């Protein structure tokens, strides 16, 4: 029995060059890759936010391929790296995918707008009790000197009256009056230097930041949450912070910063435009 050709048999066959390629279309997006890795790691969005200190809305935005909350390309790349490491994912392919979708690697920009909501109004400065004590000492010493000088003058006057009489052969010339004593000015404390940092006490945490190749926004907080510094560190400038327990840092452009902790240089290689959140305690340097 002869079987006729089906309609499908009349269709032209496709060669290898005519077959559609779905390699690019099947590749998962950045957000999908981050979300799948987070689920595989058994983590929630809140846990990822707590580990990375990236705010929850930004983590949600990354998983939805919405980078508008990041504050710019530089910070979007930094957030992608931070979250990818937290969920045990290689960040470099994701960053390359982001660069390809957004016109290439962006130039570093100031990080201040990104952390505007995290800024805390600095506390009021405490009264300078050292200067007040020095001023009080100056007043007391001046008063004592004036009293002694006055008493010495009265005593000499009385002595001259007693010496007058018929048996006096000559009159002694009065001795010169001593100048009032002036206490020396209190010396100003020397500015911190590299030797002072190297000799930092072991019971405290000393961190020195220097902007070497470019400017960078930095934030430094003490163990009790007090803001030690929050602002832009220009190229060539340095800041030194000391606390009794720990110091939390945020570096907006970590690749431009040279970092010393307790007198020792931190050799970690940070990329330009990379956002890093670090914590240091006594006995470091160890990256927080």
TORMARDREN-812754 format. One record per residue: residue in three letters; x, y, z of N, C-alpha, C in turn. Coordinates in steps of 0.05 Angstrom, whole numbers, plus 5000, padded with zeros to 4 digits. Layout:
ALAXYZXYZXYZ/...
end
This chain:
UNK501749765000500050005000501850255000/UNK501150434984502750684981501750895000/UNK503551015015502751225034503551485022/UNK501751675021502251935010503952105028/UNK505152305016506852485032505052665048/UNK505852705073504452885091505153175084/UNK503553375091504153655085506853735096/UNK507653605119510153685130512453615112/UNK512153405095514353315078514853515056/UNK512953685050513353885029514854125038/UNK515254155064516654395074519554365069/UNK520954585061523854565056525354525082/UNK527354355080529054305103530854535109/UNK531454585134533154805143535954705147/UNK537754855136540554795141541454895168/UNK543954845174545054935199545155235201/UNK545655375179545755665179543055795181/UNK540855645174538155755174536855725201/UNK537955565219536555515245536955755263/UNK534855845276535156085295536856015319/UNK538356195327540056165351538756295375/UNK538556145397537256245421539256265444/UNK541856265437543856265458543656525475/UNK543456755460543357005475540657035489/UNK538456955475535856985488535556815512/UNK536856575511536456385534538256455557/UNK540156645553541956715576540256855597/UNK540556785623538956915644539857195648/UNK537957375655538657645661540257665687/UNK541257905693542757945718540957895742/UNK538558005741536757975763535957685768/UNK535457545745534657265748536857095760/UNK539357155751541656995761542057045791/UNK541757305800542057365828539857235845/UNK537457245835535257125850535456825852/UNK536156685830536456395831538756315850/UNK540956465849543256405867542456445896/UNK540856665902539956705929538256485939/UNK536356395922534556175930536155915934/UNK538155865916539755625919541455635945/UNK542155875954543755905979541955896003/UNK539355896000537555886022537256146038/UNK537556366024537456626036535056786028/UNK534056956046531857136039533057406031/UNK531357576020532257846013533158006037/UNK531657966059532458106084535158016094/UNK535757756092538357646101540557746083/UNK540057756057542157866038542658156045/UNK540558316051540858596058542458626084/UNK541958446104543458456129546358386125/UNK546958196108549758106103551258326089/UNK550058436068551558626050551158916059/UNK549158976076548559246083547459416059/UNK546559276039545259406017542259416023/UNK541059646021538259676029536359486014/UNK534259396028532359196017531159285990/UNK530259535987529159615960531159585938/UNK533759635944535759605922536159305915/UNK536159125935536358845929534058745912/UNK531558835919529258765903529558875875/UNK530559115872530959235846532959085829/UNK535158995841537158835826535958575816/UNK534358445832533158195823531058235802/UNK529958475799528058535778529358685755/UNK532058695754533558835733532759135732/UNK532159245755531559525758533859655774/UNK535659795759538059915772537660215777/UNK535260315776534860595779535260685808/UNK534860505828535260575856538160585864/UNK539960495847542760475855544260745855/UNK543160945841544461205841546561245820/UNK546661075800548561115778549960845771/UNK551360845748552560605738554760505757/UNK556360695768558560605785557560455809/UNK555460555821554360425845552760175839/UNK551560165815550159925807552159695804/UNK554459755792556459545790557459455817/UNK557759645835558659575862556559395877/UNK553959465874551859305887551759025875/UNK552059005848551958745835554258565846/UNK556658685849558858525860558258435889/UNK557358625905556958565934554858345937/UNK552558375924550358175927551257905915/UNK552657905892553457655879555357505898/UNK557157635911558957495930557357385953/UNK555357525962553757425985552257175979/UNK551457135953549956895946551756695932/UNK554456725935556356535925556356515894/UNK556256745881556156765852558556935843/UNK559856845821562057005809560957265798/UNK561857495809560657755800561557855773/UNK563957765764565057885740563357845715/UNK562357605709560557585685558157765687/UNK557057795711554657965714555358255709/UNK557758345719558558625714559158665684/UNK560358475671560858495642558158515627/UNK556258355636553558365623552358645627/UNK552658755652551559015657552859225640/UNK555559215637556959405621556159385591/UNK555759145582554959105554552159225549/UNK550359205569547659305566547359605571/UNK549459725583549260015590551560185579/UNK552660095556554460275542557360265552/UNK558260045565560960025573561460105601/UNK563960085609564760145637564560435643/UNK563060515663562660805669565060925684/UNK565361185682567461325697566561355726/UNK568461355745567761395774566461665778/UNK564361665795562961915802562761935832/UNK562362175843562162205873559862035883/UNK560261915906558361725918556461855937/UNK556562115940554862245961551862205957/UNK550762225932547862205929546761925938/UNK548461715935547461455941546861415970/UNK548461535987548161486015546961726029/UNK545461896014544262136026542362056049/UNK540961836045538961756065540261646090/UNK542761546088544061416110545561616128/UNK545761866119547262066134545862126161/UNK547462156181546462216208547662486216/UNK545862656227546862916236548962876258/UNK551362996254553462956275552563086301/UNK553562966323552963066349554363326355/UNK553263476374554463736380557163686393/UNK558963876387561663856399561563906429/UNK563063746444563063786473564864026480/UNK564364156503565964386511568864306514/UNK570664486506573564436508574464496537/UNK574264296554574964336582577964386586/UNK579664276568582564326570583164626568/UNK581964756547582465046544581365206567/UNK579065116578577965256601579765236626/UNK580864996630582664956653585265126650/UNK586265136625588765296621588165586626/UNK585765686617585065966622584866026652/UNK583665836667583365866696586065876710/UNK587865706701590565696713591965966708/UNK591666076683592966336677591866546695/UNK589266556700588066756718589066736746/UNK589166476756590066436784593066516787/UNK594766436768597566496770597966796769/UNK596466936751596767226749595867366774/UNK593767266787592767386812594867346834/UNK595967096836597967046857600367216853/UNK601267246827603667416822603167706829/UNK600767796822600068076828600068126859/UNK598867926874598767956903601567956916/UNK603267776906605967766917607468016911/UNK607068116886608468366879607568596896/UNK604868616901603868836918604868816946/UNK604868576958605868536985608768596988/UNK610368526967613168596968613668886968/UNK612069046953612369336952611669466979/UNK609469366992608769477018610869427039/UNK612069187039614069117059616569297056/UNK617269357031619569527027619069807036/UNK616669907032615970177041616170197071/UNK615170007086615270017115618169997125/UNK619769837112622569817120624070077116/UNK623370227096624770487091624070687113/UNK621570687123620770867144622170807170/UNK622470557177623870477202626770557201/UNK628070537177630870597175631570887178/UNK629571067175630171347177630671417207/UNK632671587212633471667240636171797240/UNK636971897263639572037264641971857260/UNK641671597266644071427264644471327236/UNK642671387217642871277190645171417175/UNK646971267164649371377151648871397121/UNK647471207109646971217080644271077075/UNK643071137053640471037045640870837022/UNK639770597026640070387006638270446982/UNK639370386959637770426935635770196932/UNK633370266924631370056922632069856900/UNK631469606906632069396886630069406864/UNK630869326840628969336817626669146821/UNK624369236812621869076815621968846795/UNK621368606805621268376786618868396768/UNK619168316743616868326724614868116733/UNK612368176728610267976734610667716718/UNK610167496732610567236719608267186700/UNK608867086677606867016656607166716651/UNK605166556655605366276650605666216620/UNK607266016613607565946585604965846573/UNK604665906547602265816533602265516530/UNK599865396532599665106530600365016502/UNK602164816500602964726473600664596459/UNK600564636433598464516416599164226412/UNK597164046412597763756407598763716378/UNK600763556374601863516347599863366330/UNK599963416304598263276285599062986283/UNK597162806279597862526277599762476253/UNK601762306256603662246235603761946232/UNK605361856211605561566206606861426229/UNK608861556243610161436266608261406289/UNK606461606292604461586314602561356309/UNK601761326283599961106276601360836281/UNK603860826273605360576277605560496306/UNK605560696324605760646353603060666366/UNK600960616351598160626362597860426384/UNK596460496406596060306428594460066420/UNK595259836432593959586424591059566434/UNK590259736454587559726464585659906449/UNK586460016427584760186410584960106381/UNK583060206365583060156336583760416322/UNK585860416306586760656291586660596261/UNK585160766247584760736218585660996204/UNK587360966184588161206168587361156139/UNK585961346126585161336099586461556083/UNK587561496059588861696042587761656014/UNK586861876002585961875974588361905956/UNK589161685942591761685927591261765898/UNK589561615884589361655855586961825847/UNK584961855865582562005858581062075883/UNK579062245881577462305905575462075910/UNK574462065935572661855943570961955966/UNK568361885965566661945988567061726009/UNK567361806035567761606056565861666079/UNK565261466095563761486119565061316140/UNK565461426165566761286187565061316212/UNK564461086225562861086249564260936271/UNK563861036296564960906320563260666328/UNK564160516348562660276356559860336366/UNK559460576377556760646387555060786366/UNK555860786341554260906320554861196315/UNK556561316331557161606327558761646301/UNK557861836285559161896260561762046264/UNK563961926257566562056259567162236235/UNK566262156212566662326188564762226166/UNK563662406151561862336129562162556108/UNK563662496087564062696066565962606045/UNK566862796028568562736005571462776013/UNK573062576008575962596012577362655986/UNK578362895983579662975958582262835954/UNK583162825928585662695922587962825937/UNK589662675950591862775966591262825995/UNK588662816003587862856031587962586047/UNK588162606073588262376091586462436115/UNK585362226126583762236151584662006169/UNK584762056196585461856215583261846236/UNK582361596243580261556262581161356283/UNK580261406309581061236331578561176348/UNK578260926356576060846373576960616391/UNK575560586414576460386433575760106426/UNK573760056408572859786402572959726372/UNK571459886356571459826327570760076311/UNK571360066285570760286267569460156242/UNK567060266234565660176210566260386188/UNK566960286164567560456141565860396118/UNK565260606102564060576075565760736056/UNK566760596035568460726015566960735989/UNK566460975979564861005954566560935930/UNK569160995930570960935908573360805920/UNK573060545927575160405943577760385929/UNK577760375902580260345888582160585891/UNK581060815899582761055901583961085929/UNK583260915948583960945976586360765984/UNK588260885998590360736012589560716041/UNK589560466052588460416078590460296097/UNK590760426121592560326142590760266167/UNK591060036179589559956202591559876224/UNK591460016247593259966269596159966260/UNK596860156242599560196233600460006210/UNK598659826201599359636180597659696155/UNK598959686132597559736107595859506099/UNK593359556091591559346081592059316052/UNK592859066044593659016016591458925998/UNK588958926007586658835990586559015965/UNK586058895942585859045917582959105912/UNK582259365914579559455909579459595881/UNK577259555866577059665840576159955841/UNK576760105819575860385817572860385816/UNK571560565831568660585831567360365848/UNK568860185860567659975876566860075904/UNK564460005913563460085939564159855959/UNK565559925980566359726000565359816028/UNK564359626043563459676071565259496088/UNK566859616106568859476121568559536151/UNK569359346168569359376197572059276208/UNK573359446225575959376236575859386266/UNK577159206280577259196309580159176318/UNK580559156344583259126355584458866345/UNK587058876337588358646327588258616298/UNK586558766283586558756254589158886243/UNK589958876217588058886195587058616186/UNK584458586186582958376173580558506161/UNK579958456135577658586123575058506137/UNK573358716144570858656159568758556141/
end
